[in-house]
Amino acid sequence: MTIVTDERVGTEERQAAHRAGGRFVLCRYARWKHVADRLFAALLFVPAAPLILLLIVIVRLGSRGPGIYRQARVGLRGKVFTMYKIRTMRQDAEVGTGAIWARFNDPRMTTVGRFIRSLHLDEFPQLINVVRGEMALVGPRPERPEFTQILAREIPGYLDRLAVRPGITGLAQINLPPDTDFDSVRRKLMLDQEYISTASAGLDLRILCWTFLRILGLKGALTSRPLGVCRNVELPTDDASPAGPQIDTALASIVATAVVHGKASANGHSAHHNGHHSASKFQVGAPTKPR
């Protein structure tokens, strides 16, 4: 992936880019968005901290294991970072299976975790990631390293999403359900690319407002349409997968190989952390060029 570097803007930390006309160009809004995100996240963390502590206590009382788990995710320009979330699954959720996506009515979820996830309260600790400069309040959802390299090979343009910092919420997240197959990833990619190319303070505020309404249980077109964030995504006929294979099946053998290499590079250390697979040793810096 090629990113334009403009010395007039300053450090790489304050840059982002979007694809336009087959090339990457500098997104001016990103020049100050990064600073604004970190300041706003720090302010939000003050009232959120008591809620996060309460959720940690409730989770620990409801099931064995830590209240917060840490998981490797891919961020700006392919840099891997540690993302924080309230634990909503059993501590042994991926023992024996390796890295797999969460499913609708996932049996690995705890009773308390299911409720927390339905209100998106499990995302609150990611304010820490925003304050640290690893994430943004709004942006593409960060993916796990195990899946990022595979999706980059299977879906042309997938690496475009790495041109900006990943977000706690985003245009794709509020419009589409969790990924289940390659076509669902393609749909979200279309909205991620739209966001990157049209990002503005107004769009971010509208996305954040709609996210807050969703937390309050106010969902649907009646509240999203006035904000101008409602999107209907249709894949081009030549991009859609006829059978729509489940991604866990399609990636199973490749992910298994990645897990083995990850364990080997860790010199015997466990590849699991806090009940979720850790991919901190998985190299994402130079993924295979998409087909």
KEBA-915411 format. One record per residue (C-alpha): residue number from 1; residue in three letters; chain; x, y, z. Coordinates in steps of 0.5 Angstrom, whole numbers, plus 2048, in hexadecimal, padded with zeros to 3 digits. Example, Ala and Ser with C-alpha at 12.3 -4.5 7.8 and 13.67 -1.06 7.14 Angstrom:
<nodes>
- 1, ALA, A, 819, 7F7, 810
- 2, SER, A, 81B, 7FE, 80E
</nodes>
This chain:
<nodes>
- 1, MET, A, 800, 800, 800
- 2, THR, A, 803, 807, 7FE
- 3, ILE, A, 801, 80D, 802
- 4, VAL, A, 803, 814, 800
- 5, THR, A, 808, 818, 805
- 6, ASP, A, 807, 81F, 805
- 7, GLU, A, 80D, 822, 809
- 8, ARG, A, 809, 829, 80A
- 9, VAL, A, 804, 825, 80E
- 10, GLY, A, 809, 823, 814
- 11, THR, A, 80A, 81C, 817
- 12, GLU, A, 807, 815, 814
- 13, GLU, A, 802, 815, 81A
- 14, ARG, A, 7FE, 81B, 818
- 15, GLN, A, 7FD, 818, 811
- 16, ALA, A, 7F8, 814, 80E
- 17, ALA, A, 7F6, 813, 806
- 18, HIS, A, 7F0, 810, 802
- 19, ARG, A, 7F0, 80D, 7FB
- 20, ALA, A, 7EE, 812, 7F6
- 21, GLY, A, 7EF, 811, 7EE
- 22, GLY, A, 7F3, 80B, 7EF
- 23, ARG, A, 7F8, 80E, 7F4
- 24, PHE, A, 7F8, 810, 7FB
- 25, VAL, A, 7F8, 818, 7FD
- 26, LEU, A, 7F8, 81B, 803
- 27, CYS, A, 7F2, 81C, 807
- 28, ARG, A, 7F2, 823, 80A
- 29, TYR, A, 7ED, 822, 810
- 30, ALA, A, 7F2, 81D, 813
- 31, ARG, A, 7F7, 822, 814
- 32, TRP, A, 7F3, 824, 81A
- 33, LYS, A, 7EE, 81E, 81B
- 34, HIS, A, 7F4, 81A, 81F
- 35, VAL, A, 7F5, 81F, 824
- 36, ALA, A, 7ED, 821, 825
- 37, ASP, A, 7EC, 819, 826
- 38, ARG, A, 7F1, 819, 82B
- 39, LEU, A, 7EF, 81F, 82F
- 40, PHE, A, 7E7, 81D, 82F
- 41, ALA, A, 7E9, 815, 831
- 42, ALA, A, 7EC, 818, 837
- 43, LEU, A, 7E6, 81C, 839
- 44, LEU, A, 7E2, 816, 837
- 45, PHE, A, 7E6, 811, 83C
- 46, VAL, A, 7E5, 815, 842
- 47, PRO, A, 7DD, 814, 842
- 48, ALA, A, 7DE, 80D, 83F
- 49, ALA, A, 7E3, 80B, 844
- 50, PRO, A, 7DE, 809, 84A
- 51, LEU, A, 7DA, 805, 845
- 52, ILE, A, 7E0, 801, 842
- 53, LEU, A, 7E2, 7FF, 849
- 54, LEU, A, 7DB, 7FD, 84B
- 55, LEU, A, 7DA, 7F9, 844
- 56, ILE, A, 7E1, 7F6, 846
- 57, VAL, A, 7DE, 7F4, 84D
- 58, ILE, A, 7D8, 7F1, 84A
- 59, VAL, A, 7DC, 7ED, 845
- 60, ARG, A, 7E0, 7EA, 84A
- 61, LEU, A, 7DB, 7E8, 84F
- 62, GLY, A, 7D7, 7E5, 849
- 63, SER, A, 7DC, 7E0, 846
- 64, ARG, A, 7E4, 7DE, 847
- 65, GLY, A, 7E9, 7E3, 844
- 66, PRO, A, 7EB, 7EA, 844
- 67, GLY, A, 7E6, 7F0, 843
- 68, ILE, A, 7EA, 7F3, 83D
- 69, TYR, A, 7ED, 7EF, 837
- 70, ARG, A, 7F3, 7F1, 833
- 71, GLN, A, 7F3, 7EF, 82B
- 72, ALA, A, 7F8, 7F1, 826
- 73, ARG, A, 7F5, 7F5, 820
- 74, VAL, A, 7F7, 7F8, 81A
- 75, GLY, A, 7F8, 800, 81A
- 76, LEU, A, 7FA, 806, 816
- 77, ARG, A, 7FF, 803, 810
- 78, GLY, A, 7FF, 7FC, 812
- 79, LYS, A, 802, 7FD, 819
- 80, VAL, A, 7FF, 7F8, 81E
- 81, PHE, A, 7FD, 7FB, 825
- 82, THR, A, 7F9, 7F8, 82B
- 83, MET, A, 7F2, 7FA, 82C
- 84, TYR, A, 7EE, 7FA, 832
- 85, LYS, A, 7E7, 7F7, 833
- 86, ILE, A, 7E2, 7F5, 839
- 87, ARG, A, 7E2, 7ED, 838
- 88, THR, A, 7DC, 7EA, 836
- 89, MET, A, 7DE, 7E3, 835
- 90, ARG, A, 7E0, 7DD, 839
- 91, GLN, A, 7E7, 7DD, 83B
- 92, ASP, A, 7E9, 7D7, 836
- 93, ALA, A, 7E5, 7DA, 830
- 94, GLU, A, 7EA, 7D8, 82B
- 95, VAL, A, 7EE, 7D2, 82E
- 96, GLY, A, 7EE, 7CD, 829
- 97, THR, A, 7EB, 7D1, 823
- 98, GLY, A, 7F0, 7D7, 823
- 99, ALA, A, 7EE, 7DD, 820
- 100, ILE, A, 7E7, 7DD, 81E
- 101, TRP, A, 7E2, 7E3, 81D
- 102, ALA, A, 7DC, 7E4, 822
- 103, ARG, A, 7D5, 7E2, 81F
- 104, PHE, A, 7CE, 7E4, 820
- 105, ASN, A, 7CC, 7E0, 827
- 106, ASP, A, 7D3, 7DE, 828
- 107, PRO, A, 7D3, 7D8, 82D
- 108, ARG, A, 7D9, 7DB, 82F
- 109, MET, A, 7D6, 7E1, 832
- 110, THR, A, 7D5, 7E1, 83A
- 111, THR, A, 7CE, 7E4, 83C
- 112, VAL, A, 7D0, 7EA, 83E
- 113, GLY, A, 7D5, 7EB, 838
- 114, ARG, A, 7CF, 7EA, 834
- 115, PHE, A, 7CB, 7F0, 837
- 116, ILE, A, 7D2, 7F4, 837
- 117, ARG, A, 7D3, 7F3, 830
- 118, SER, A, 7CC, 7F5, 82E
- 119, LEU, A, 7CD, 7FC, 831
- 120, HIS, A, 7D4, 7FC, 82E
- 121, LEU, A, 7D6, 7FE, 835
- 122, ASP, A, 7DC, 7F9, 834
- 123, GLU, A, 7DF, 7FE, 82F
- 124, PHE, A, 7E0, 803, 834
- 125, PRO, A, 7E7, 801, 836
- 126, GLN, A, 7EA, 803, 82F
- 127, LEU, A, 7E9, 80A, 832
- 128, ILE, A, 7F0, 809, 834
- 129, ASN, A, 7F3, 807, 82D
- 130, VAL, A, 7F0, 80D, 82B
- 131, VAL, A, 7F4, 811, 830
- 132, ARG, A, 7FA, 80D, 82F
- 133, GLY, A, 7F9, 80F, 827
- 134, GLU, A, 7F8, 808, 825
- 135, MET, A, 7F1, 809, 823
- 136, ALA, A, 7EC, 80E, 821
- 137, LEU, A, 7E5, 810, 823
- 138, VAL, A, 7E2, 80E, 81C
- 139, GLY, A, 7E6, 80A, 817
- 140, PRO, A, 7E6, 803, 814
- 141, ARG, A, 7E5, 7FE, 819
- 142, PRO, A, 7EC, 7FB, 81B
- 143, GLU, A, 7ED, 7F3, 819
- 144, ARG, A, 7F1, 7EE, 81C
- 145, PRO, A, 7F8, 7ED, 818
- 146, GLU, A, 7F6, 7E5, 817
- 147, PHE, A, 7F0, 7E8, 812
- 148, THR, A, 7F3, 7EE, 810
- 149, GLN, A, 7F9, 7EB, 80B
- 150, ILE, A, 7F4, 7E6, 809
- 151, LEU, A, 7EE, 7EB, 807
- 152, ALA, A, 7F4, 7EF, 804
- 153, ARG, A, 7F5, 7E9, 7FF
- 154, GLU, A, 7EE, 7E8, 7FE
- 155, ILE, A, 7EB, 7EF, 7FD
- 156, PRO, A, 7EE, 7F4, 7F8
- 157, GLY, A, 7EF, 7FB, 7FC
- 158, TYR, A, 7EE, 7F8, 803
- 159, LEU, A, 7F4, 7FB, 805
- 160, ASP, A, 7F1, 802, 804
- 161, ARG, A, 7EE, 802, 80B
- 162, LEU, A, 7F5, 802, 80E
- 163, ALA, A, 7F6, 809, 80B
- 164, VAL, A, 7F3, 80C, 811
- 165, ARG, A, 7F2, 80A, 818
- 166, PRO, A, 7ED, 805, 81A
- 167, GLY, A, 7E7, 807, 81E
- 168, ILE, A, 7E3, 805, 824
- 169, THR, A, 7DD, 807, 81F
- 170, GLY, A, 7DC, 808, 818
- 171, LEU, A, 7D8, 809, 812
- 172, ALA, A, 7D8, 801, 810
- 173, GLN, A, 7D7, 7FF, 818
- 174, ILE, A, 7D1, 803, 819
- 175, ASN, A, 7CE, 801, 812
- 176, LEU, A, 7D0, 7FA, 811
- 177, PRO, A, 7D0, 7F3, 816
- 178, PRO, A, 7D6, 7F0, 818
- 179, ASP, A, 7DA, 7EC, 813
- 180, THR, A, 7D8, 7E5, 811
- 181, ASP, A, 7DB, 7E4, 80A
- 182, PHE, A, 7DF, 7E7, 805
- 183, ASP, A, 7D9, 7EB, 802
- 184, SER, A, 7D8, 7EE, 808
- 185, VAL, A, 7DF, 7F1, 809
- 186, ARG, A, 7DE, 7F3, 802
- 187, ARG, A, 7D8, 7F7, 804
- 188, LYS, A, 7DB, 7FA, 80A
- 189, LEU, A, 7E2, 7FC, 806
- 190, MET, A, 7DD, 800, 801
- 191, LEU, A, 7DB, 804, 807
- 192, ASP, A, 7E2, 805, 80A
- 193, GLN, A, 7E4, 807, 803
- 194, GLU, A, 7DF, 80C, 803
- 195, TYR, A, 7E0, 80F, 80A
- 196, ILE, A, 7E8, 810, 808
- 197, SER, A, 7E6, 814, 802
- 198, THR, A, 7E1, 818, 805
- 199, ALA, A, 7E3, 819, 80C
- 200, SER, A, 7E1, 81F, 810
- 201, ALA, A, 7E0, 822, 817
- 202, GLY, A, 7D8, 822, 815
- 203, LEU, A, 7D8, 81B, 813
- 204, ASP, A, 7DC, 819, 819
- 205, LEU, A, 7D7, 81C, 81E
- 206, ARG, A, 7D1, 819, 81A
- 207, ILE, A, 7D4, 812, 81B
- 208, LEU, A, 7D6, 813, 822
- 209, CYS, A, 7CE, 816, 823
- 210, TRP, A, 7CB, 810, 820
- 211, THR, A, 7D0, 80B, 824
- 212, PHE, A, 7CE, 80F, 82A
- 213, LEU, A, 7C6, 80E, 828
- 214, ARG, A, 7C8, 806, 827
- 215, ILE, A, 7CA, 805, 82E
- 216, LEU, A, 7C4, 808, 830
- 217, GLY, A, 7C0, 803, 82C
- 218, LEU, A, 7BE, 808, 827
- 219, LYS, A, 7BF, 804, 821
- 220, GLY, A, 7BC, 805, 81A
- 221, ALA, A, 7BB, 809, 814
- 222, LEU, A, 7B7, 80E, 818
- 223, THR, A, 7BD, 810, 81B
- 224, SER, A, 7C3, 80F, 816
- 225, ARG, A, 7C0, 812, 810
- 226, PRO, A, 7BF, 819, 813
- 227, LEU, A, 7C6, 819, 815
- 228, GLY, A, 7C8, 817, 80E
- 229, VAL, A, 7CC, 811, 810
- 230, CYS, A, 7C7, 80B, 80D
- 231, ARG, A, 7CA, 807, 808
- 232, ASN, A, 7C8, 802, 803
- 233, VAL, A, 7CE, 7FE, 801
- 234, GLU, A, 7CD, 7F9, 7FA
- 235, LEU, A, 7D3, 7F6, 7F8
- 236, PRO, A, 7D5, 7F6, 7F0
- 237, THR, A, 7D3, 7EF, 7ED
- 238, ASP, A, 7DA, 7ED, 7EB
- 239, ASP, A, 7DC, 7EF, 7F2
- 240, ALA, A, 7D7, 7EA, 7F6
- 241, SER, A, 7D9, 7E3, 7F8
- 242, PRO, A, 7D3, 7DE, 7F5
- 243, ALA, A, 7D4, 7DA, 7FB
- 244, GLY, A, 7D5, 7DF, 800
- 245, PRO, A, 7DA, 7DA, 804
- 246, GLN, A, 7DB, 7DB, 80B
- 247, ILE, A, 7E1, 7DE, 80D
- 248, ASP, A, 7E3, 7D9, 812
- 249, THR, A, 7E3, 7D4, 80E
- 250, ALA, A, 7E7, 7D7, 808
- 251, LEU, A, 7EC, 7D9, 80D
- 252, ALA, A, 7ED, 7D3, 811
- 253, SER, A, 7F3, 7D0, 80F
- 254, ILE, A, 7F7, 7D7, 80D
- 255, VAL, A, 7F5, 7D9, 814
- 256, ALA, A, 7F7, 7D3, 817
- 257, THR, A, 7FE, 7D4, 814
- 258, ALA, A, 7FF, 7DB, 816
- 259, VAL, A, 7FD, 7D8, 81E
- 260, VAL, A, 803, 7D3, 81D
- 261, HIS, A, 808, 7D8, 81A
- 262, GLY, A, 806, 7DD, 820
- 263, LYS, A, 807, 7D8, 825
- 264, ALA, A, 80E, 7D6, 822
- 265, SER, A, 810, 7DD, 822
- 266, ALA, A, 80E, 7DE, 829
- 267, ASN, A, 813, 7D9, 82B
- 268, GLY, A, 80E, 7D5, 82F
- 269, HIS, A, 80A, 7DA, 832
- 270, SER, A, 802, 7D9, 832
- 271, ALA, A, 7FF, 7DC, 82C
- 272, HIS, A, 7F8, 7DE, 830
- 273, HIS, A, 7F7, 7E4, 835
- 274, ASN, A, 7F2, 7E5, 839
- 275, GLY, A, 7ED, 7E0, 836
- 276, HIS, A, 7EE, 7E3, 82F
- 277, HIS, A, 7F4, 7E1, 82A
- 278, SER, A, 7FA, 7E6, 829
- 279, ALA, A, 7FD, 7E7, 823
- 280, SER, A, 802, 7EC, 825
- 281, LYS, A, 808, 7E8, 821
- 282, PHE, A, 804, 7E8, 81B
- 283, GLN, A, 807, 7EC, 816
- 284, VAL, A, 802, 7F1, 812
- 285, GLY, A, 807, 7F6, 810
- 286, ALA, A, 808, 7F3, 808
- 287, PRO, A, 801, 7EF, 807
- 288, THR, A, 801, 7EB, 800
- 289, LYS, A, 7FE, 7F0, 7FB
- 290, PRO, A, 7F7, 7EF, 7FA
- 291, ARG, A, 7F5, 7EB, 7F4
</nodes>
